[in-house]
């Protein structure tokens, strides 16, 4: 059940949130909001794959 929720969240993230890796964002120059989005996407992806 938990894994299914995170898979759905991962699909929503992919559709809604920007992909900073495609934009080649430098993490040293990223704003707090950008870092929060990167962290959220990492958290959801990690839990969707477990």
PDB file of N, CA, C, O and CB in Angstrom:
ATOM      1  N   UNK A   1       0.824  -1.197   0.000  1.00  0.00           N
ATOM      2  CA  UNK A   1       0.000   0.000   0.000  1.00  0.00           C
ATOM      3  C   UNK A   1       0.864   1.255   0.000  1.00  0.00           C
ATOM      4  O   UNK A   1       0.651   2.164  -0.802  1.00  0.00           O
ATOM      5  CB  UNK A   1      -0.935   0.001   1.205  1.00  0.00           C
ATOM      6  N   UNK A   2       1.841   1.298   0.907  1.00  0.00           N
ATOM      7  CA  UNK A   2       2.707   2.466   1.021  1.00  0.00           C
ATOM      8  C   UNK A   2       3.491   2.690  -0.268  1.00  0.00           C
ATOM      9  O   UNK A   2       3.657   3.825  -0.714  1.00  0.00           O
ATOM     10  CB  UNK A   2       3.667   2.306   2.203  1.00  0.00           C
ATOM     11  N   UNK A   3       3.969   1.602  -0.859  1.00  0.00           N
ATOM     12  CA  UNK A   3       4.751   1.690  -2.083  1.00  0.00           C
ATOM     13  C   UNK A   3       3.906   2.243  -3.235  1.00  0.00           C
ATOM     14  O   UNK A   3       4.403   3.022  -4.048  1.00  0.00           O
ATOM     15  CB  UNK A   3       5.316   0.315  -2.451  1.00  0.00           C
ATOM     16  N   UNK A   4       2.641   1.846  -3.306  1.00  0.00           N
ATOM     17  CA  UNK A   4       1.750   2.329  -4.351  1.00  0.00           C
ATOM     18  C   UNK A   4       1.510   3.824  -4.230  1.00  0.00           C
ATOM     19  O   UNK A   4       1.433   4.525  -5.238  1.00  0.00           O
ATOM     20  CB  UNK A   4       0.430   1.587  -4.301  1.00  0.00           C
ATOM     21  N   UNK A   5       1.394   4.311  -3.013  1.00  0.00           N
ATOM     22  CA  UNK A   5       1.190   5.746  -2.790  1.00  0.00           C
ATOM     23  C   UNK A   5       2.400   6.526  -3.286  1.00  0.00           C
ATOM     24  O   UNK A   5       2.255   7.563  -3.933  1.00  0.00           O
ATOM     25  CB  UNK A   5       0.935   6.040  -1.292  1.00  0.00           C
ATOM     26  N   UNK A   6       3.591   6.026  -2.981  1.00  0.00           N
ATOM     27  CA  UNK A   6       4.792   6.723  -3.415  1.00  0.00           C
ATOM     28  C   UNK A   6       4.988   6.636  -4.927  1.00  0.00           C
ATOM     29  O   UNK A   6       5.546   7.556  -5.526  1.00  0.00           O
ATOM     30  CB  UNK A   6       6.005   6.157  -2.704  1.00  0.00           C
ATOM     31  N   UNK A   7       4.542   5.556  -5.548  1.00  0.00           N
ATOM     32  CA  UNK A   7       4.627   5.470  -7.008  1.00  0.00           C
ATOM     33  C   UNK A   7       3.710   6.506  -7.657  1.00  0.00           C
ATOM     34  O   UNK A   7       4.074   7.118  -8.661  1.00  0.00           O
ATOM     35  CB  UNK A   7       4.258   4.049  -7.493  1.00  0.00           C
ATOM     36  N   UNK A   8       2.539   6.699  -7.094  1.00  0.00           N
ATOM     37  CA  UNK A   8       1.613   7.716  -7.604  1.00  0.00           C
ATOM     38  C   UNK A   8       2.210   9.105  -7.397  1.00  0.00           C
ATOM     39  O   UNK A   8       2.159   9.946  -8.295  1.00  0.00           O
ATOM     40  CB  UNK A   8       0.228   7.610  -6.904  1.00  0.00           C
ATOM     41  N   UNK A   9       2.780   9.346  -6.205  1.00  0.00           N
ATOM     42  CA  UNK A   9       3.430  10.633  -5.942  1.00  0.00           C
ATOM     43  C   UNK A   9       4.589  10.878  -6.902  1.00  0.00           C
ATOM     44  O   UNK A   9       4.801  12.010  -7.335  1.00  0.00           O
ATOM     45  CB  UNK A   9       3.931  10.690  -4.498  1.00  0.00           C
ATOM     46  N   UNK A  10       5.337   9.836  -7.237  1.00  0.00           N
ATOM     47  CA  UNK A  10       6.462   9.982  -8.167  1.00  0.00           C
ATOM     48  C   UNK A  10       5.971  10.406  -9.548  1.00  0.00           C
ATOM     49  O   UNK A  10       6.610  11.228 -10.204  1.00  0.00           O
ATOM     50  CB  UNK A  10       7.254   8.664  -8.268  1.00  0.00           C
ATOM     51  N   UNK A  11       4.852   9.859  -9.991  1.00  0.00           N
ATOM     52  CA  UNK A  11       4.294  10.246 -11.288  1.00  0.00           C
ATOM     53  C   UNK A  11       3.817  11.693 -11.268  1.00  0.00           C
ATOM     54  O   UNK A  11       3.987  12.425 -12.243  1.00  0.00           O
ATOM     55  CB  UNK A  11       3.137   9.316 -11.673  1.00  0.00           C
ATOM     56  N   UNK A  12       3.221  12.098 -10.154  1.00  0.00           N
ATOM     57  CA  UNK A  12       2.773  13.494 -10.021  1.00  0.00           C
ATOM     58  C   UNK A  12       3.974  14.430 -10.006  1.00  0.00           C
ATOM     59  O   UNK A  12       3.955  15.474 -10.658  1.00  0.00           O
ATOM     60  CB  UNK A  12       1.930  13.683  -8.732  1.00  0.00           C
ATOM     61  N   UNK A  13       5.020  14.063  -9.267  1.00  0.00           N
ATOM     62  CA  UNK A  13       6.235  14.879  -9.221  1.00  0.00           C
ATOM     63  C   UNK A  13       6.830  15.054 -10.608  1.00  0.00           C
ATOM     64  O   UNK A  13       7.236  16.155 -10.980  1.00  0.00           O
ATOM     65  CB  UNK A  13       7.266  14.249  -8.285  1.00  0.00           C
ATOM     66  N   UNK A  14       6.881  13.977 -11.366  1.00  0.00           N
ATOM     67  CA  UNK A  14       7.473  14.029 -12.700  1.00  0.00           C
ATOM     68  C   UNK A  14       6.687  14.971 -13.606  1.00  0.00           C
ATOM     69  O   UNK A  14       7.270  15.666 -14.439  1.00  0.00           O
ATOM     70  CB  UNK A  14       7.530  12.626 -13.316  1.00  0.00           C
ATOM     71  N   UNK A  15       5.381  14.995 -13.447  1.00  0.00           N
ATOM     72  CA  UNK A  15       4.534  15.839 -14.294  1.00  0.00           C
ATOM     73  C   UNK A  15       4.534  17.300 -13.861  1.00  0.00           C
ATOM     74  O   UNK A  15       4.448  18.198 -14.699  1.00  0.00           O
ATOM     75  CB  UNK A  15       3.119  15.314 -14.289  1.00  0.00           C
ATOM     76  N   UNK A  16       4.629  17.541 -12.557  1.00  0.00           N
ATOM     77  CA  UNK A  16       4.420  18.896 -12.038  1.00  0.00           C
ATOM     78  C   UNK A  16       5.725  19.632 -11.716  1.00  0.00           C
ATOM     79  O   UNK A  16       5.902  20.790 -12.096  1.00  0.00           O
ATOM     80  CB  UNK A  16       3.564  18.834 -10.797  1.00  0.00           C
ATOM     81  N   UNK A  17       6.623  18.963 -11.023  1.00  0.00           N
ATOM     82  CA  UNK A  17       7.830  19.629 -10.543  1.00  0.00           C
ATOM     83  C   UNK A  17       8.917  19.675 -11.614  1.00  0.00           C
ATOM     84  O   UNK A  17       9.014  18.773 -12.446  1.00  0.00           O
ATOM     85  CB  UNK A  17       8.357  18.923  -9.302  1.00  0.00           C
ATOM     86  N   UNK A  18       9.733  20.728 -11.591  1.00  0.00           N
ATOM     87  CA  UNK A  18      10.798  20.853 -12.593  1.00  0.00           C
ATOM     88  C   UNK A  18      11.917  19.843 -12.357  1.00  0.00           C
ATOM     89  O   UNK A  18      12.168  19.426 -11.226  1.00  0.00           O
ATOM     90  CB  UNK A  18      11.371  22.271 -12.582  1.00  0.00           C
ATOM     91  N   UNK A  19      12.584  19.456 -13.446  1.00  0.00           N
ATOM     92  CA  UNK A  19      13.729  18.559 -13.359  1.00  0.00           C
ATOM     93  C   UNK A  19      14.996  19.400 -13.450  1.00  0.00           C
ATOM     94  O   UNK A  19      15.330  19.919 -14.516  1.00  0.00           O
ATOM     95  CB  UNK A  19      13.689  17.470 -14.483  1.00  0.00           C
ATOM     96  N   UNK A  20      15.692  19.530 -12.338  1.00  0.00           N
ATOM     97  CA  UNK A  20      16.880  20.367 -12.309  1.00  0.00           C
ATOM     98  C   UNK A  20      18.087  19.670 -12.916  1.00  0.00           C
ATOM     99  O   UNK A  20      19.049  20.336 -13.298  1.00  0.00           O
ATOM    100  CB  UNK A  20      17.187  20.778 -10.892  1.00  0.00           C
ATOM    101  N   UNK A  21      18.059  18.348 -13.013  1.00  0.00           N
ATOM    102  CA  UNK A  21      19.183  17.647 -13.633  1.00  0.00           C
ATOM    103  C   UNK A  21      19.206  17.907 -15.139  1.00  0.00           C
ATOM    104  O   UNK A  21      20.278  17.988 -15.738  1.00  0.00           O
ATOM    105  CB  UNK A  21      19.100  16.129 -13.351  1.00  0.00           C
ATOM    106  N   UNK A  22      18.050  18.036 -15.741  1.00  0.00           N
ATOM    107  CA  UNK A  22      17.992  18.354 -17.177  1.00  0.00           C
ATOM    108  C   UNK A  22      18.446  19.783 -17.447  1.00  0.00           C
ATOM    109  O   UNK A  22      18.983  20.086 -18.512  1.00  0.00           O
ATOM    110  CB  UNK A  22      16.568  18.150 -17.715  1.00  0.00           C
ATOM    111  N   UNK A  23      18.225  20.651 -16.477  1.00  0.00           N
ATOM    112  CA  UNK A  23      18.646  22.046 -16.611  1.00  0.00           C
ATOM    113  C   UNK A  23      20.092  22.247 -16.176  1.00  0.00           C
ATOM    114  O   UNK A  23      20.623  23.352 -16.282  1.00  0.00           O
ATOM    115  CB  UNK A  23      17.734  22.949 -15.796  1.00  0.00           C
ATOM    116  N   UNK A  24      20.736  21.178 -15.685  1.00  0.00           N
ATOM    117  CA  UNK A  24      22.118  21.193 -15.211  1.00  0.00           C
ATOM    118  C   UNK A  24      22.327  22.270 -14.143  1.00  0.00           C
ATOM    119  O   UNK A  24      23.244  23.086 -14.229  1.00  0.00           O
ATOM    120  CB  UNK A  24      23.078  21.422 -16.385  1.00  0.00           C
ATOM    121  N   UNK A  25      21.464  22.248 -13.149  1.00  0.00           N
ATOM    122  CA  UNK A  25      21.540  23.186 -12.038  1.00  0.00           C
ATOM    123  C   UNK A  25      22.742  22.866 -11.152  1.00  0.00           C
ATOM    124  O   UNK A  25      22.961  21.711 -10.790  1.00  0.00           O
ATOM    125  CB  UNK A  25      20.243  23.152 -11.215  1.00  0.00           C
ATOM    126  N   UNK A  26      23.505  23.875 -10.811  1.00  0.00           N
ATOM    127  CA  UNK A  26      24.629  23.709  -9.893  1.00  0.00           C
ATOM    128  C   UNK A  26      24.076  23.754  -8.470  1.00  0.00           C
ATOM    129  O   UNK A  26      23.478  24.749  -8.062  1.00  0.00           O
ATOM    130  CB  UNK A  26      25.729  24.818 -10.118  1.00  0.00           C
ATOM    131  N   UNK A  27      24.280  22.666  -7.715  1.00  0.00           N
ATOM    132  CA  UNK A  27      23.720  22.587  -6.367  1.00  0.00           C
ATOM    133  C   UNK A  27      24.291  23.646  -5.432  1.00  0.00           C
ATOM    134  O   UNK A  27      23.626  24.051  -4.479  1.00  0.00           O
ATOM    135  CB  UNK A  27      23.968  21.216  -5.786  1.00  0.00           C
ATOM    136  N   UNK A  28      25.497  24.092  -5.689  1.00  0.00           N
ATOM    137  CA  UNK A  28      26.096  25.130  -4.851  1.00  0.00           C
ATOM    138  C   UNK A  28      25.391  26.473  -5.027  1.00  0.00           C
ATOM    139  O   UNK A  28      25.429  27.317  -4.131  1.00  0.00           O
ATOM    140  CB  UNK A  28      27.580  25.277  -5.176  1.00  0.00           C
ATOM    141  N   UNK A  29      24.755  26.671  -6.165  1.00  0.00           N
ATOM    142  CA  UNK A  29      24.075  27.938  -6.450  1.00  0.00           C
ATOM    143  C   UNK A  29      22.553  27.827  -6.345  1.00  0.00           C
ATOM    144  O   UNK A  29      21.838  28.788  -6.631  1.00  0.00           O
ATOM    145  CB  UNK A  29      24.452  28.424  -7.837  1.00  0.00           C
ATOM    146  N   UNK A  30      22.064  26.672  -5.941  1.00  0.00           N
ATOM    147  CA  UNK A  30      20.615  26.454  -5.853  1.00  0.00           C
ATOM    148  C   UNK A  30      20.027  27.193  -4.659  1.00  0.00           C
ATOM    149  O   UNK A  30      20.661  27.312  -3.610  1.00  0.00           O
ATOM    150  CB  UNK A  30      20.301  24.952  -5.749  1.00  0.00           C
ATOM    151  N   UNK A  31      18.806  27.687  -4.832  1.00  0.00           N
ATOM    152  CA  UNK A  31      18.114  28.368  -3.741  1.00  0.00           C
ATOM    153  C   UNK A  31      17.561  27.333  -2.763  1.00  0.00           C
ATOM    154  O   UNK A  31      17.581  26.133  -3.033  1.00  0.00           O
ATOM    155  CB  UNK A  31      16.973  29.272  -4.287  1.00  0.00           C
ATOM    156  N   UNK A  32      17.075  27.811  -1.642  1.00  0.00           N
ATOM    157  CA  UNK A  32      16.502  26.922  -0.618  1.00  0.00           C
ATOM    158  C   UNK A  32      15.285  26.173  -1.163  1.00  0.00           C
ATOM    159  O   UNK A  32      15.097  24.993  -0.864  1.00  0.00           O
ATOM    160  CB  UNK A  32      16.103  27.731   0.639  1.00  0.00           C
ATOM    161  N   UNK A  33      14.466  26.848  -1.955  1.00  0.00           N
ATOM    162  CA  UNK A  33      13.286  26.211  -2.536  1.00  0.00           C
ATOM    163  C   UNK A  33      13.702  25.112  -3.507  1.00  0.00           C
ATOM    164  O   UNK A  33      13.120  24.028  -3.495  1.00  0.00           O
ATOM    165  CB  UNK A  33      12.401  27.252  -3.252  1.00  0.00           C
ATOM    166  N   UNK A  34      14.689  25.372  -4.338  1.00  0.00           N
ATOM    167  CA  UNK A  34      15.171  24.370  -5.277  1.00  0.00           C
ATOM    168  C   UNK A  34      15.735  23.159  -4.539  1.00  0.00           C
ATOM    169  O   UNK A  34      15.494  22.020  -4.939  1.00  0.00           O
ATOM    170  CB  UNK A  34      16.234  24.972  -6.199  1.00  0.00           C
ATOM    171  N   UNK A  35      16.477  23.399  -3.473  1.00  0.00           N
ATOM    172  CA  UNK A  35      17.019  22.295  -2.681  1.00  0.00           C
ATOM    173  C   UNK A  35      15.909  21.500  -2.011  1.00  0.00           C
ATOM    174  O   UNK A  35      16.006  20.279  -1.890  1.00  0.00           O
ATOM    175  CB  UNK A  35      17.990  22.822  -1.629  1.00  0.00           C
ATOM    176  N   UNK A  36      14.859  22.179  -1.579  1.00  0.00           N
ATOM    177  CA  UNK A  36      13.721  21.486  -0.966  1.00  0.00           C
ATOM    178  C   UNK A  36      13.012  20.601  -1.996  1.00  0.00           C
ATOM    179  O   UNK A  36      12.616  19.481  -1.676  1.00  0.00           O
ATOM    180  CB  UNK A  36      12.727  22.508  -0.362  1.00  0.00           C
ATOM    181  N   UNK A  37      12.851  21.089  -3.217  1.00  0.00           N
ATOM    182  CA  UNK A  37      12.225  20.308  -4.278  1.00  0.00           C
ATOM    183  C   UNK A  37      13.076  19.091  -4.620  1.00  0.00           C
ATOM    184  O   UNK A  37      12.547  17.997  -4.815  1.00  0.00           O
ATOM    185  CB  UNK A  37      12.005  21.173  -5.527  1.00  0.00           C
ATOM    186  N   UNK A  38      14.388  19.278  -4.694  1.00  0.00           N
ATOM    187  CA  UNK A  38      15.296  18.161  -4.970  1.00  0.00           C
ATOM    188  C   UNK A  38      15.201  17.121  -3.860  1.00  0.00           C
ATOM    189  O   UNK A  38      15.146  15.923  -4.136  1.00  0.00           O
ATOM    190  CB  UNK A  38      16.753  18.662  -5.114  1.00  0.00           C
ATOM    191  N   UNK A  39      15.180  17.566  -2.620  1.00  0.00           N
ATOM    192  CA  UNK A  39      15.054  16.653  -1.484  1.00  0.00           C
ATOM    193  C   UNK A  39      13.744  15.896  -1.489  1.00  0.00           C
ATOM    194  O   UNK A  39      13.718  14.696  -1.212  1.00  0.00           O
ATOM    195  CB  UNK A  39      15.188  17.411  -0.194  1.00  0.00           C
ATOM    196  N   UNK A  40      12.657  16.580  -1.800  1.00  0.00           N
ATOM    197  CA  UNK A  40      11.338  15.940  -1.845  1.00  0.00           C
ATOM    198  C   UNK A  40      11.297  14.880  -2.942  1.00  0.00           C
ATOM    199  O   UNK A  40      10.813  13.769  -2.725  1.00  0.00           O
ATOM    200  CB  UNK A  40      10.230  16.991  -2.076  1.00  0.00           C
ATOM    201  N   UNK A  41      11.810  15.232  -4.124  1.00  0.00           N
ATOM    202  CA  UNK A  41      11.817  14.271  -5.228  1.00  0.00           C
ATOM    203  C   UNK A  41      12.670  13.058  -4.883  1.00  0.00           C
ATOM    204  O   UNK A  41      12.303  11.932  -5.220  1.00  0.00           O
ATOM    205  CB  UNK A  41      12.332  14.931  -6.515  1.00  0.00           C
ATOM    206  N   UNK A  42      13.801  13.269  -4.219  1.00  0.00           N
ATOM    207  CA  UNK A  42      14.668  12.162  -3.805  1.00  0.00           C
ATOM    208  C   UNK A  42      13.930  11.256  -2.811  1.00  0.00           C
ATOM    209  O   UNK A  42      13.964  10.033  -2.943  1.00  0.00           O
ATOM    210  CB  UNK A  42      15.981  12.703  -3.173  1.00  0.00           C
ATOM    211  N   UNK A  43      13.271  11.854  -1.826  1.00  0.00           N
ATOM    212  CA  UNK A  43      12.540  11.104  -0.804  1.00  0.00           C
ATOM    213  C   UNK A  43      11.446  10.236  -1.429  1.00  0.00           C
ATOM    214  O   UNK A  43      11.312   9.060  -1.092  1.00  0.00           O
ATOM    215  CB  UNK A  43      11.927  12.064   0.223  1.00  0.00           C
ATOM    216  N   UNK A  44      10.673  10.819  -2.332  1.00  0.00           N
ATOM    217  CA  UNK A  44       9.583  10.070  -2.958  1.00  0.00           C
ATOM    218  C   UNK A  44      10.141   8.961  -3.838  1.00  0.00           C
ATOM    219  O   UNK A  44       9.635   7.839  -3.808  1.00  0.00           O
ATOM    220  CB  UNK A  44       8.682  11.008  -3.787  1.00  0.00           C
ATOM    221  N   UNK A  45      11.168   9.253  -4.615  1.00  0.00           N
ATOM    222  CA  UNK A  45      11.760   8.240  -5.492  1.00  0.00           C
ATOM    223  C   UNK A  45      12.344   7.098  -4.689  1.00  0.00           C
ATOM    224  O   UNK A  45      12.173   5.934  -5.051  1.00  0.00           O
ATOM    225  CB  UNK A  45      12.837   8.858  -6.375  1.00  0.00           C
ATOM    226  N   UNK A  46      13.037   7.417  -3.597  1.00  0.00           N
ATOM    227  CA  UNK A  46      13.647   6.393  -2.740  1.00  0.00           C
ATOM    228  C   UNK A  46      12.584   5.455  -2.185  1.00  0.00           C
ATOM    229  O   UNK A  46      12.773   4.239  -2.176  1.00  0.00           O
ATOM    230  CB  UNK A  46      14.430   7.046  -1.587  1.00  0.00           C
ATOM    231  N   UNK A  47      11.481   6.006  -1.727  1.00  0.00           N
ATOM    232  CA  UNK A  47      10.420   5.178  -1.148  1.00  0.00           C
ATOM    233  C   UNK A  47       9.607   4.430  -2.214  1.00  0.00           C
ATOM    234  O   UNK A  47       9.045   3.372  -1.931  1.00  0.00           O
ATOM    235  CB  UNK A  47       9.491   6.045  -0.312  1.00  0.00           C
ATOM    236  N   UNK A  48       9.542   4.961  -3.410  1.00  0.00           N
ATOM    237  CA  UNK A  48       8.813   4.274  -4.479  1.00  0.00           C
ATOM    238  C   UNK A  48       9.592   3.062  -4.972  1.00  0.00           C
ATOM    239  O   UNK A  48       8.995   2.100  -5.456  1.00  0.00           O
ATOM    240  CB  UNK A  48       8.536   5.233  -5.646  1.00  0.00           C
ATOM    241  N   UNK A  49      10.923   3.096  -4.855  1.00  0.00           N
ATOM    242  CA  UNK A  49      11.748   1.995  -5.336  1.00  0.00           C
ATOM    243  C   UNK A  49      11.951   0.891  -4.307  1.00  0.00           C
ATOM    244  O   UNK A  49      12.275  -0.236  -4.679  1.00  0.00           O
ATOM    245  CB  UNK A  49      13.077   2.519  -5.763  1.00  0.00           C
ATOM    246  N   UNK A  50      11.769   1.183  -3.038  1.00  0.00           N
ATOM    247  CA  UNK A  50      11.990   0.164  -1.993  1.00  0.00           C
ATOM    248  C   UNK A  50      11.015  -0.972  -2.061  1.00  0.00           C
ATOM    249  O   UNK A  50      11.083  -1.893  -1.248  1.00  0.00           O
ATOM    250  CB  UNK A  50      11.909   0.784  -0.638  1.00  0.00           C
TER     251      UNK A  50
END
